[in-house]
Amino acid sequence: MGQLTCSPGCVARAQSAVAAALWHYTEAPVAKPYYVRGCVPDPDEPAVTVALWTGPAARDKMNLFLLVPLVSEGLPVPAEQVVVGLMRLGRGTHLFGSAGRRFDGKPVLNGGDLVRGKGRPCLCGGTAAEGEVRPEGFYFERPGELRRYP
């Protein structure tokens, strides 16, 4: 993925910010025909697994799981850039390689190209107070069955 030159608390804040930004797209498509089904923080890397599905009206239900890094070229990727990257899915064909992982029993694709080169300098400057910063996320295992990730 990438190495963040910032504090570990910044990674947790970034994971929470992405989950919060994507929550809106559980009710509205982020890119036709995809709705967000989840945003789960990665416990080992500065990344999130974004779960997409084709929505309740789709004839053929389809799931897509993308591992999206939150570090690009040593800089943190802001939540807005993750959302914009996902919105580009509706503008054409994208080829994703395997991330070599599985989530909910299905293969996870590498979504790094969606945010490559989009990092910004960290606002905390590496001196943020750590305290108890924990990433947050969510995943709908089935419609109406929300699982939160603290």
DSSP file with accessible surface (Angstrom, degrees, kcal/mol):
  #  RESIDUE AA STRUCTURE BP1 BP2  ACC     N-H-->O    O-->H-N    N-H-->O    O-->H-N    TCO  KAPPA ALPHA  PHI   PSI    X-CA   Y-CA   Z-CA
    1    1 A M              0   0  106      0, 0.0     2,-0.3     0, 0.0    46,-0.0   0.000 360.0 360.0 360.0 -96.5    0.0    0.0    0.0
    2    2 A G        -     0   0   25     70,-0.1     2,-0.6    71,-0.1    68,-0.1  -0.973 360.0-110.9-171.2 159.1    1.9    3.0    1.3
    3    3 A Q        -     0   0  162     -2,-0.3     2,-0.4    42,-0.1    69,-0.1  -0.903  27.8-140.4-105.4 124.8    3.6    4.3    4.3
    4    4 A L        -     0   0   25     -2,-0.6    71,-0.1     1,-0.1    67,-0.1  -0.674   2.7-155.0 -84.4 131.4    2.0    7.3    6.0
    5    5 A T  S    S+     0   0  118     69,-1.2     2,-0.2    -2,-0.4    -1,-0.1   0.196  73.4  79.3 -88.5  16.9    4.5    9.9    7.3
    6    6 A a  S    S-     0   0   20      1,-0.2    -2,-0.1    68,-0.1     5,-0.0  -0.429  94.4 -67.9-112.5-173.4    1.9   11.0    9.8
    7    7 A S    >>  -     0   0    9     -2,-0.2     3,-1.2     1,-0.1     4,-0.8  -0.424  39.1-118.0 -80.4 153.8    0.7    9.7   13.1
    8    8 A P  H 3> S+     0   0  102      0, 0.0     4,-1.6     0, 0.0     3,-0.5   0.827 113.7  64.2 -59.7 -30.7   -1.3    6.4   13.5
    9    9 A G  H 3> S+     0   0    3      1,-0.2     4,-2.2     2,-0.2     5,-0.2   0.829  95.0  59.7 -62.3 -28.7   -4.2    8.3   14.9
   10   10 A C  H <> S+     0   0   16     -3,-1.2     4,-2.4     2,-0.2    -1,-0.2   0.857 101.0  53.9 -67.9 -34.6   -4.5   10.1   11.5
   11   11 A V  H  X S+     0   0   28     -4,-0.8     4,-2.7    -3,-0.5    -2,-0.2   0.945 109.2  47.7 -64.6 -45.2   -5.1    6.7    9.8
   12   12 A A  H  X S+     0   0    9     -4,-1.6     4,-2.3     1,-0.2   124,-0.4   0.915 112.7  49.1 -62.2 -41.5   -8.0    5.9   12.1
   13   13 A R  H  X S+     0   0   93     -4,-2.2     4,-2.4     1,-0.2    -1,-0.2   0.898 110.9  50.7 -64.6 -38.6   -9.4    9.4   11.6
   14   14 A A  H  X S+     0   0   21     -4,-2.4     4,-2.3     2,-0.2    -2,-0.2   0.924 109.5  50.1 -65.4 -42.6   -9.1    8.9    7.8
   15   15 A Q  H  X S+     0   0    8     -4,-2.7     4,-2.1     1,-0.2    -2,-0.2   0.927 112.9  47.1 -62.4 -41.7  -10.9    5.5    7.9
   16   16 A S  H  X S+     0   0   28     -4,-2.3     4,-2.5     1,-0.2    -1,-0.2   0.895 110.4  52.6 -64.9 -41.2  -13.7    7.1   10.0
   17   17 A A  H  X S+     0   0   47     -4,-2.4     4,-2.5     2,-0.2    -2,-0.2   0.898 109.2  49.1 -64.4 -39.5  -14.0   10.1    7.6
   18   18 A V  H  X S+     0   0    1     -4,-2.3     4,-2.3     2,-0.2    -2,-0.2   0.941 111.2  49.5 -66.6 -43.4  -14.3    7.8    4.6
   19   19 A A  H  X S+     0   0    7     -4,-2.1     4,-1.2   117,-0.3    -2,-0.2   0.929 112.6  47.9 -60.9 -43.0  -17.0    5.7    6.3
   20   20 A A  H  X S+     0   0   73     -4,-2.5     4,-0.6     1,-0.2     3,-0.3   0.911 112.0  49.4 -64.3 -41.1  -18.9    8.9    7.2
   21   21 A A  H  < S+     0   0   35     -4,-2.5     3,-0.4     1,-0.2     4,-0.3   0.857 113.5  46.3 -67.6 -33.4  -18.6   10.2    3.6
   22   22 A L  H >< S+     0   0    0     -4,-2.3     3,-1.1     1,-0.2    -1,-0.2   0.653  89.1  84.4 -85.1 -14.4  -19.8    7.0    2.1
   23   23 A W  H >< S+     0   0   96     -4,-1.2     3,-1.9    -3,-0.3     4,-0.3   0.888  84.5  59.6 -55.5 -40.6  -22.8    6.5    4.4
   24   24 A H  G >X S+     0   0  115     -4,-0.6     3,-1.5    -3,-0.4     4,-0.8   0.846  96.1  63.2 -55.7 -34.2  -24.9    8.8    2.2
   25   25 A Y  G <4 S+     0   0   42     -3,-1.1    11,-2.6    -4,-0.3     5,-0.3   0.308  79.8  80.2 -84.0  13.3  -24.4    6.4   -0.7
   26   26 A T  G <4 S+     0   0   19     -3,-1.9    -1,-0.3     9,-0.2    -2,-0.2   0.697 107.2  31.0 -81.5 -20.8  -26.2    3.6    1.0
   27   27 A E  T <4 S+     0   0  162     -3,-1.5    -2,-0.2    -4,-0.3    -1,-0.1   0.592 126.8  39.9-107.7 -21.1  -29.5    5.3   -0.1
   28   28 A A  S  < S-     0   0   30     -4,-0.8     8,-0.4     8,-0.1    -1,-0.2  -0.971  95.7 -98.2-128.2 144.7  -28.3    6.9   -3.3
   29   29 A P        -     0   0   45      0, 0.0     6,-0.3     0, 0.0     3,-0.2  -0.410  18.7-157.9 -66.6 136.3  -26.0    5.4   -5.9
   30   30 A V  S    S-     0   0    7      4,-1.9     2,-0.3     1,-0.4     5,-0.2   0.813  89.8  -3.3 -77.8 -33.0  -22.4    6.5   -5.7
   31   31 A A  B >  S-A   34   0A   8      3,-1.5     3,-3.4    58,-0.1    -1,-0.4  -0.886 109.9 -68.5-157.5 123.7  -22.0    5.5   -9.4
   32   32 A K  T 3  S+     0   0  170      1,-0.4    22,-0.1    -2,-0.3     3,-0.0  -0.348 120.5   8.6 -57.2 128.6  -24.8    3.9  -11.4
   33   33 A P  T 3  S+     0   0   69      0, 0.0    -1,-0.4     0, 0.0     2,-0.3  -0.912 111.5  92.6-100.2  15.0  -25.7    1.2  -10.7
   34   34 A Y  B <   -A   31   0A  37     -3,-3.4    -4,-1.9    -5,-0.1    -3,-1.5  -0.577  42.7-176.3 -88.2 132.7  -23.6    0.9   -7.5
   35   35 A Y  E     -B   53   0B  54     18,-3.1    18,-2.2    -2,-0.3     2,-0.4  -0.834  36.6-104.8-109.4 153.4  -24.7    1.7   -4.0
   36   36 A V  E     +B   52   0B   1    -11,-2.6    16,-0.3    -8,-0.4     3,-0.1  -0.666  35.5 175.2 -80.4 130.2  -22.4    1.5   -1.0
   37   37 A R  E     -     0   0B  30     14,-3.7   103,-2.5    -2,-0.4     2,-0.3   0.561  64.2 -16.7-106.8 -18.4  -23.0   -1.5    1.1
   38   38 A G  E     -BC  51 139B   0     13,-1.5    13,-2.3   101,-0.2    -1,-0.4  -0.968  39.0-150.7-177.6 162.0  -20.2   -1.0    3.5
   39   39 A C  E     -BC  50 138B   1     99,-2.7    99,-1.7    -2,-0.3    11,-0.2  -0.845  26.2-175.7-145.6 102.8  -16.9    0.6    4.4
   40   40 A V  E     -B   49   0B  11      9,-2.7     9,-2.9    -2,-0.3    97,-0.1  -0.906  23.7-125.3-110.6 124.1  -14.7   -1.5    6.7
   41   41 A P  E     -B   48   0B  16      0, 0.0     7,-0.2     0, 0.0    96,-0.1  -0.390  24.3-122.0 -66.0 141.7  -11.4   -0.3    8.1
   42   42 A D        -     0   0   10      5,-2.6     5,-0.3     3,-0.3   -27,-0.1  -0.736  14.1-151.4 -82.6 129.1   -8.4   -2.5    7.4
   43   43 A P  S    S+     0   0  118      0, 0.0    -1,-0.1     0, 0.0     5,-0.0   0.740  90.6  35.5 -74.6 -19.5   -6.8   -3.6   10.7
   44   44 A D  S    S+     0   0  138      1,-0.1    -2,-0.0    -3,-0.0     0, 0.0   0.662 117.8  34.9-108.5 -21.8   -3.3   -4.0    9.2
   45   45 A E  S    S-     0   0   59      2,-0.1     2,-2.1   -44,-0.0    -3,-0.3  -0.922  87.7 -97.4-133.2 159.7   -2.9   -1.3    6.6
   46   46 A P  S    S+     0   0   22      0, 0.0    24,-3.2     0, 0.0    25,-0.4  -0.527  89.9  95.9 -76.7  81.1   -4.0    2.3    6.1
   47   47 A A  E     - D   0  69B   0     -2,-2.1    -5,-2.6    -5,-0.3     2,-0.3  -0.965  60.0-138.6-157.6 168.1   -7.0    1.2    3.9
   48   48 A V  E     -BD  41  68B   1     20,-2.1    20,-3.2    -2,-0.3     2,-0.6  -0.971  17.3-130.7-133.3 150.8  -10.7    0.5    3.8
   49   49 A T  E     -BD  40  67B  12     -9,-2.9    -9,-2.7    -2,-0.3     2,-0.6  -0.927  24.9-157.5 -98.5 118.1  -12.6   -2.3    2.1
   50   50 A V  E     -BD  39  66B   0     16,-3.1    16,-2.6    -2,-0.6     2,-0.5  -0.888   2.2-155.0-100.0 123.5  -15.5   -0.6    0.3
   51   51 A A  E     -BD  38  65B   1    -13,-2.3   -14,-3.7    -2,-0.6   -13,-1.5  -0.877  14.8-177.1-100.4 125.7  -18.4   -2.9   -0.5
   52   52 A L  E     -BD  36  64B   0     12,-3.4    12,-2.5    -2,-0.5     2,-0.3  -0.893   4.9-177.3-118.8 151.4  -20.6   -2.0   -3.4
   53   53 A W  E     -BD  35  63B  47    -18,-2.2   -18,-3.1    -2,-0.3    10,-0.2  -0.962  38.1-112.0-143.7 162.5  -23.8   -3.6   -4.7
   54   54 A T        -     0   0   12      8,-1.4     3,-0.2    -2,-0.3     4,-0.2   0.470  62.3-116.2 -81.2   1.7  -26.1   -3.0   -7.6
   55   55 A G    >   -     0   0    0      7,-0.2     3,-1.0     1,-0.2    -1,-0.2   0.005  31.1 -67.0  91.5 166.3  -29.0   -1.9   -5.5
   56   56 A P  T 3  S+     0   0   90      0, 0.0    -1,-0.2     0, 0.0     5,-0.1   0.752 125.6  52.4 -68.9 -23.8  -32.5   -3.1   -4.7
   57   57 A A  T 3  S+     0   0   99     -3,-0.2    -2,-0.1     3,-0.0     2,-0.1   0.579  81.4 113.5 -90.6  -7.9  -33.9   -2.4   -8.2
   58   58 A A    <   -     0   0   27     -3,-1.0     3,-0.2    -4,-0.2    -3,-0.1  -0.383  60.8-145.8 -69.4 138.3  -31.3   -4.3  -10.2
   59   59 A R  S    S+     0   0  239      1,-0.2     2,-0.6    -2,-0.1    -1,-0.1   0.931  94.1  38.3 -65.4 -49.2  -32.4   -7.4  -12.0
   60   60 A D  S    S-     0   0  134     -6,-0.1     2,-0.3    -3,-0.0    -1,-0.2  -0.927  87.4-140.4-106.9 112.4  -29.1   -9.2  -11.3
   61   61 A K        -     0   0  116     -2,-0.6     2,-0.4    -3,-0.2    -8,-0.0  -0.531  25.8-178.5 -72.6 133.2  -27.7   -8.4   -7.9
   62   62 A M        -     0   0   96     -2,-0.3    -8,-1.4    -7,-0.1     2,-0.4  -1.000  14.1-154.7-137.8 135.3  -24.0   -8.0   -8.0
   63   63 A N  E     -D   53   0B  54     -2,-0.4     2,-0.4   -10,-0.2   -10,-0.2  -0.855   7.9-172.9-108.1 148.3  -21.4   -7.3   -5.3
   64   64 A L  E     -D   52   0B  27    -12,-2.5   -12,-3.4    -2,-0.4     2,-0.5  -0.993   4.5-164.6-140.4 127.5  -18.1   -5.6   -5.7
   65   65 A F  E     -D   51   0B   4     42,-0.4    44,-3.3    -2,-0.4     2,-0.4  -0.974   9.0-173.6-117.7 125.1  -15.4   -5.3   -3.0
   66   66 A L  E     -De  50 109B   0    -16,-2.6   -16,-3.1    -2,-0.5     2,-0.8  -0.968  20.9-144.1-121.6 130.8  -12.6   -2.8   -3.4
   67   67 A L  E     -De  49 110B   4     42,-3.3    44,-2.6    -2,-0.4   -18,-0.2  -0.840  25.4-168.9 -89.7 112.0   -9.5   -2.4   -1.2
   68   68 A V  E     -D   48   0B   1    -20,-3.2   -20,-2.1    -2,-0.8    44,-0.1  -0.918  13.1-138.7-109.4 116.4   -8.9    1.4   -1.3
   69   69 A P  E     -D   47   0B  13      0, 0.0   -22,-0.3     0, 0.0     3,-0.0  -0.418   3.8-154.0 -71.2 148.3   -5.7    2.6    0.2
   70   70 A L  S    S+     0   0    3    -24,-3.2     7,-2.3   -68,-0.1     2,-0.4   0.181  78.0  67.8-106.7  15.6   -5.8    5.8    2.3
   71   71 A V  E     -H   76   0C   5    -25,-0.4     2,-0.4     5,-0.3    44,-0.1  -1.000  57.4-179.8-134.4 130.7   -2.2    6.7    1.6
   72   72 A S  E >  S-H   75   0C  11      3,-3.0     3,-1.9    -2,-0.4    47,-0.2  -0.974  75.5 -17.9-134.1 119.2   -0.9    7.7   -1.8
   73   73 A E  T 3  S-     0   0  158     -2,-0.4    -1,-0.1     1,-0.3   -71,-0.1   0.869 128.4 -52.5  54.0  41.0    2.8    8.5   -2.3
   74   74 A G  T 3  S+     0   0   18      1,-0.2   -69,-1.2    47,-0.0    -1,-0.3   0.408 118.7 106.1  81.4  -2.1    3.2    9.0    1.4
   75   75 A L  E <  S-H   72   0C  61     -3,-1.9    -3,-3.0   -71,-0.1    -1,-0.2  -0.850  75.7-106.1-111.8 146.9    0.4   11.4    1.8
   76   76 A P  E     -H   71   0C  24      0, 0.0    44,-2.6     0, 0.0    -5,-0.3  -0.410  28.3-130.9 -69.3 143.4   -3.1   10.8    3.3
   77   77 A V        -     0   0    2     -7,-2.3    42,-0.2    42,-0.2     5,-0.0  -0.844  24.3-128.8 -94.0 120.7   -6.0   10.5    0.8
   78   78 A P    >>  -     0   0   20      0, 0.0     4,-1.3     0, 0.0     3,-0.9  -0.338  18.5-115.1 -69.7 153.2   -8.9   12.7    1.9
   79   79 A A  H 3> S+     0   0   11      1,-0.3     4,-2.2     2,-0.2     3,-0.3   0.860 114.2  60.6 -55.6 -37.9  -12.4   11.1    2.1
   80   80 A E  H 3> S+     0   0  104      1,-0.2     4,-2.7     2,-0.2    -1,-0.3   0.861 101.5  53.4 -60.7 -35.7  -13.6   13.3   -0.7
   81   81 A Q  H <> S+     0   0   55     -3,-0.9     4,-2.5     2,-0.2    -1,-0.2   0.855 106.4  52.0 -69.9 -32.5  -11.1   11.8   -3.1
   82   82 A V  H  X S+     0   0    2     -4,-1.3     4,-2.3    -3,-0.3    -2,-0.2   0.945 111.7  47.0 -66.0 -44.1  -12.3    8.3   -2.2
   83   83 A V  H  X S+     0   0   15     -4,-2.2     4,-2.3     1,-0.2    -2,-0.2   0.944 113.1  48.2 -62.3 -46.1  -15.8    9.3   -3.0
   84   84 A V  H  X S+     0   0   64     -4,-2.7     4,-1.4     1,-0.2    -1,-0.2   0.916 110.1  52.9 -62.4 -40.7  -14.8   11.0   -6.3
   85   85 A G  H  < S+     0   0    0     -4,-2.5     3,-0.3     1,-0.2     4,-0.3   0.917 110.3  47.3 -60.8 -41.8  -12.8    7.9   -7.3
   86   86 A L  H >< S+     0   0    0     -4,-2.3     3,-1.6     1,-0.2     4,-0.3   0.871 105.5  59.4 -69.0 -33.8  -15.8    5.7   -6.7
   87   87 A M  H >< S+     0   0   63     -4,-2.3     3,-1.4     1,-0.3    -1,-0.2   0.827  94.8  65.2 -63.0 -29.3  -18.0    8.0   -8.7
   88   88 A R  G >< S+     0   0   63     -4,-1.4     3,-1.8    -3,-0.3    -1,-0.3   0.664  80.5  81.1 -68.4 -13.9  -15.7    7.5  -11.7
   89   89 A L  G X  S+     0   0   17     -3,-1.6     3,-0.7    -4,-0.3    -1,-0.3   0.813  86.9  57.4 -60.9 -28.2  -16.8    3.8  -11.7
   90   90 A G  G <  S+     0   0   43     -3,-1.4    -1,-0.3    -4,-0.3    -2,-0.2   0.504  93.8  70.4 -80.7  -1.4  -20.0    4.9  -13.6
   91   91 A R  G <  S-     0   0  189     -3,-1.8     2,-0.3     1,-0.2    -1,-0.2   0.123 110.6 -45.2-105.0  19.9  -18.0    6.5  -16.4
   92   92 A G  S <  S-     0   0   44     -3,-0.7     2,-0.4     2,-0.0    -1,-0.2  -0.913  79.6 -37.4 150.6-172.8  -16.6    3.5  -18.1
   93   93 A T        -     0   0  137     -2,-0.3     2,-0.4    -3,-0.1    -3,-0.1  -0.700  48.1-170.8 -90.1 131.8  -14.9    0.1  -17.8
   94   94 A H        -     0   0   69     -2,-0.4     2,-0.5    -5,-0.1    -2,-0.0  -0.959  13.3-145.8-122.0 141.5  -12.3   -0.3  -15.1
   95   95 A L        -     0   0  156     -2,-0.4     2,-0.4     0, 0.0    -2,-0.0  -0.933  18.5-172.9-107.5 126.0  -10.0   -3.3  -14.7
   96   96 A F        -     0   0   42     -2,-0.5     2,-0.1    16,-0.0    15,-0.1  -0.969  12.8-143.3-120.3 135.3   -9.1   -4.2  -11.2
   97   97 A G        -     0   0   48     -2,-0.4    13,-3.5    13,-0.4     2,-0.1  -0.434  37.4 -85.2 -86.0 168.5   -6.6   -6.8  -10.1
   98   98 A S  E     -F  109   0B  84     11,-0.2    11,-0.3    -2,-0.1    -1,-0.1  -0.460  21.2-151.5 -74.1 143.0   -7.0   -9.0   -7.1
   99   99 A A  E     -     0   0B  27      9,-2.9    10,-0.2     2,-0.2    -1,-0.1   0.436  43.2-117.7 -88.8  -2.0   -6.0   -7.7   -3.7
  100  100 A G  E    S+     0   0B  67      8,-0.4     2,-0.3     1,-0.3     9,-0.1   0.762  80.5  99.9  73.1  24.3   -5.3  -11.3   -2.7
  101  101 A R  E     -F  108   0B  68      7,-0.5     7,-2.2     2,-0.0     2,-0.3  -0.868  59.7-140.2-132.8 170.3   -8.0  -11.1    0.0
  102  102 A R  E     -F  107   0B 167     -2,-0.3     2,-0.4     5,-0.2     0, 0.0  -0.969  10.4-170.3-132.3 147.4  -11.5  -12.2    0.6
  103  103 A F  E >  S-F  106   0B  35      3,-2.7     3,-2.3    -2,-0.3    -2,-0.0  -0.993  78.5  -5.9-137.7 131.1  -14.3  -10.4    2.4
  104  104 A D  T 3  S-     0   0   78     -2,-0.4    -1,-0.1     1,-0.3     0, 0.0   0.859 131.6 -58.3  53.0  33.6  -17.7  -12.0    3.3
  105  105 A G  T 3  S+     0   0   53      1,-0.2    -1,-0.3     0, 0.0    -3,-0.0   0.468 118.1 105.2  81.4   1.5  -16.4  -15.0    1.3
  106  106 A K  E <  S- F   0 103B  81     -3,-2.3    -3,-2.7     1,-0.0    -1,-0.2  -0.839  77.8 -94.6-117.0 153.6  -15.9  -13.0   -1.9
  107  107 A P  E     - F   0 102B  69      0, 0.0     2,-0.5     0, 0.0   -42,-0.4  -0.323  33.0-138.0 -66.6 144.4  -12.7  -11.8   -3.6
  108  108 A V  E     - F   0 101B   2     -7,-2.2    -9,-2.9   -44,-0.1    -7,-0.5  -0.886  15.6-145.3-103.5 132.7  -11.5   -8.2   -2.9
  109  109 A L  E     -eF  66  98B  43    -44,-3.3   -42,-3.3    -2,-0.5     2,-0.7  -0.660  23.2-105.1 -96.8 153.4  -10.2   -6.2   -5.8
  110  110 A N  E     +e   67   0B  66    -13,-3.5     3,-0.4    -2,-0.3   -13,-0.4  -0.672  34.0 179.3 -80.1 113.3   -7.4   -3.6   -5.6
  111  111 A G    >   +     0   0    0    -44,-2.6     3,-1.4    -2,-0.7     4,-0.4   0.147  45.9 114.5 -99.2  19.2   -9.0   -0.2   -5.8
  112  112 A G  G >>  +     0   0    5      1,-0.3     3,-1.3   -45,-0.2     4,-0.8   0.819  66.8  63.5 -60.7 -32.2   -5.7    1.7   -5.5
  113  113 A D  G 34 S+     0   0   95     -3,-0.4    -1,-0.3     1,-0.3     3,-0.1   0.745  91.4  67.4 -66.7 -20.6   -6.0    3.2   -9.0
  114  114 A L  G <4 S+     0   0    4     -3,-1.4    -1,-0.3     1,-0.2    -2,-0.2   0.763 116.6  22.6 -68.7 -24.9   -9.1    5.1   -7.9
  115  115 A V  T X4 S+     0   0    2     -3,-1.3     3,-1.8    -4,-0.4    -1,-0.2   0.319  84.5 141.4-125.2   7.4   -7.0    7.3   -5.6
  116  116 A R  T 3< S+     0   0  145     -4,-0.8   -44,-0.1     1,-0.3    -3,-0.0  -0.270  79.1   4.8 -57.9 130.6   -3.5    7.1   -6.9
  117  117 A G  T 3  S+     0   0   43      1,-0.1    -1,-0.3   -42,-0.1   -45,-0.0   0.649  99.6 110.3  72.8  19.2   -1.7   10.4   -6.7
  118  118 A K    <   +     0   0   83     -3,-1.8    -2,-0.1   -43,-0.1   -37,-0.1   0.250  41.9 126.5-110.1  12.7   -4.5   12.1   -4.8
  119  119 A G        -     0   0   20    -42,-0.2   -42,-0.2   -47,-0.2   -48,-0.1  -0.246  40.2-158.2 -72.3 158.9   -2.9   12.6   -1.4
  120  120 A R        -     0   0  122    -44,-2.6   -48,-0.1     0, 0.0     3,-0.1  -0.970  34.5 -85.6-131.1 152.8   -2.7   15.8    0.5
  121  121 A P        -     0   0   99      0, 0.0     2,-0.2     0, 0.0   -46,-0.1  -0.248  54.0-102.5 -57.4 142.6   -0.3   16.8    3.3
  122  122 A a    >   -     0   0   33      1,-0.1     3,-0.5     2,-0.0    -3,-0.0  -0.457  21.2-145.4 -69.6 136.1   -1.5   15.8    6.7
  123  123 A L  T 3  S+     0   0  180      1,-0.2    -1,-0.1    -2,-0.2     0, 0.0   0.725  94.8  59.3 -75.9 -21.7   -3.0   18.6    8.7
  124  124 A C  T >  S-     0   0   31   -117,-0.1     3,-1.6     1,-0.0    -1,-0.2   0.659  94.2-139.5 -83.5 -14.6   -1.8   17.3   12.0
  125  125 A G  T <   -     0   0   62     -3,-0.5    -2,-0.1     1,-0.3    -1,-0.0   0.724  61.6 -67.8  67.1  17.4    1.9   17.5   11.0
  126  126 A G  T 3  S+     0   0   37   -119,-0.1    -1,-0.3     1,-0.1    -3,-0.0   0.561 124.8  93.7  81.1   5.4    2.6   14.2   12.8
  127  127 A T    <   +     0   0  122     -3,-1.6    -2,-0.1  -120,-0.1     3,-0.1   0.126  48.4 140.6-117.4  21.0    2.0   15.7   16.2
  128  128 A A        -     0   0   24      1,-0.1     2,-0.3     2,-0.0  -119,-0.1  -0.347  62.8-104.5 -65.9 142.9   -1.7   14.9   16.7
  129  129 A A        -     0   0   89      1,-0.2    -1,-0.1  -120,-0.1    -2,-0.1  -0.554  32.1-156.1 -66.3 126.2   -2.8   13.9   20.2
  130  130 A E        +     0   0   76     -2,-0.3     3,-0.3     1,-0.1    -1,-0.2   0.972  35.4 144.7 -75.0 -56.5   -3.3   10.2   20.0
  131  131 A G  S    S-     0   0   77      1,-0.2     2,-0.9     2,-0.0    -1,-0.1  -0.125  78.1 -31.9  51.3-147.4   -5.7    9.5   22.8
  132  132 A E  S    S+     0   0  156      2,-0.0     2,-0.6  -123,-0.0    -1,-0.2  -0.711  76.6 165.6-104.9  79.6   -8.2    6.7   22.0
  133  133 A V        +     0   0   49     -2,-0.9  -121,-0.1    -3,-0.3  -120,-0.1  -0.883   8.0 175.3 -99.3 117.3   -8.7    7.1   18.3
  134  134 A R        -     0   0  128     -2,-0.6    -2,-0.0  -122,-0.1  -125,-0.0  -0.977  30.3-116.6-123.7 137.4  -10.4    4.1   16.8
  135  135 A P        -     0   0   35      0, 0.0     2,-0.4     0, 0.0  -122,-0.1  -0.332  28.1-151.9 -68.7 152.4  -11.5    3.7   13.2
  136  136 A E        +     0   0  120   -124,-0.4  -117,-0.3    14,-0.1     2,-0.3  -0.936  23.0 152.8-123.7 151.0  -15.2    3.3   12.5
  137  137 A G  E     - G   0 149B   3     12,-1.9    12,-2.7    -2,-0.4     2,-0.3  -0.934  22.6-144.0-160.7-179.2  -16.9    1.5    9.7
  138  138 A F  E     -CG  39 148B   4    -99,-1.7   -99,-2.7    -2,-0.3     2,-0.3  -0.979   7.5-173.1-153.4 158.8  -20.1   -0.3    8.7
  139  139 A Y  E     -CG  38 147B   3      8,-1.9     8,-2.5    -2,-0.3     2,-0.9  -0.908  20.9-141.1-157.7 130.2  -21.3   -3.2    6.6
  140  140 A F  E     - G   0 146B  41   -103,-2.5     6,-0.2    -2,-0.3    -2,-0.0  -0.839  15.4-173.9 -91.0 102.5  -24.8   -4.4    5.7
  141  141 A E  E    S-     0   0B  64      4,-1.8    -1,-0.2    -2,-0.9     5,-0.1   0.882  79.4  -4.3 -63.9 -38.4  -24.5   -8.2    5.8
  142  142 A R  E >  S- G   0 145B 147      3,-0.7     3,-2.9    -3,-0.1    -1,-0.2  -0.951 106.0 -69.2-142.7 159.1  -28.0   -8.3    4.4
  143  143 A P  T 3  S+     0   0  109      0, 0.0     3,-0.1     0, 0.0  -106,-0.0  -0.275 126.0  11.7 -53.3 126.7  -30.5   -5.5    3.7
  144  144 A G  T 3  S+     0   0   73      1,-0.1     2,-0.8    -3,-0.0    -4,-0.0   0.349 102.7 105.6  86.3  -6.4  -31.5   -4.1    7.1
  145  145 A E  E <   -G  142   0B  92     -3,-2.9    -4,-1.8     2,-0.0    -3,-0.7  -0.764  52.5-174.0-109.0  87.8  -28.8   -6.0    9.0
  146  146 A L  E     -G  140   0B  67     -2,-0.8     2,-0.5    -6,-0.2    -6,-0.2  -0.640   9.6-167.4 -86.3 133.8  -26.2   -3.4    9.8
  147  147 A R  E     -G  139   0B 120     -8,-2.5    -8,-1.9    -2,-0.4     2,-0.3  -0.987  10.8-150.8-118.2 126.7  -22.9   -4.3   11.4
  148  148 A R  E     -G  138   0B 153     -2,-0.5   -10,-0.3   -10,-0.2  -108,-0.1  -0.744   2.4-149.3 -95.8 145.7  -20.8   -1.5   12.9
  149  149 A Y  E      G  137   0B  42    -12,-2.7   -12,-1.9    -2,-0.3    -2,-0.0  -0.955 360.0 360.0-114.0 111.2  -17.0   -1.7   13.1
  150  150 A P              0   0   96      0, 0.0   -14,-0.1     0, 0.0   -12,-0.0  -0.323 360.0 360.0 -75.1 360.0  -15.6    0.2   16.1
